[in-house]
């Protein structure tokens, strides 16, 4: 079970926080399989338990959208579900401005894109390196900070390899 002491929900929430994920959405799935189906009491029980856990690891539950869904039937995924008339929607509080909605799609749309600190020094962790015939060695990664314009001279650590960025 997802919210049990050894469940993946706890593991994933802790991993997300540890990796620096600032925004969280909790989709409470399989609402069609509760007893009775689409049980408000079960949704509230899960919301309470998950809220307590994510608060313990460092998230503010008031900034997390909890959405009851059924992936199998599509309830509250893209459109509000007629099977959960009791669910009036989710609300999140955050310093960038509050948001509210009903569906999982609404919650995804409310995620604030992270800022890319382009004014800081370039930091580009490498994910892979390809050797392409006729082109040469092509490093692949994502610029976490800074910018990488063509013509820039870069040095790769720890090997101290220096090269120029090509378009």
Secondary structure, DSSP 8 states (H G I E B T S, - for coil): -TTSTT-HHHHHHHHHHHTT----EEEE--GGGSSSTT-HHHHHHHHHHHHHHHHHHT--GGGSEEEE-BTTTTBTTSS--GGGTT---EEE--TT--EEESSHHHHHHT-------TTS--EEEEEEEEEETTTEEEEEEEEEES---TT-EEEETTTTEEEE---
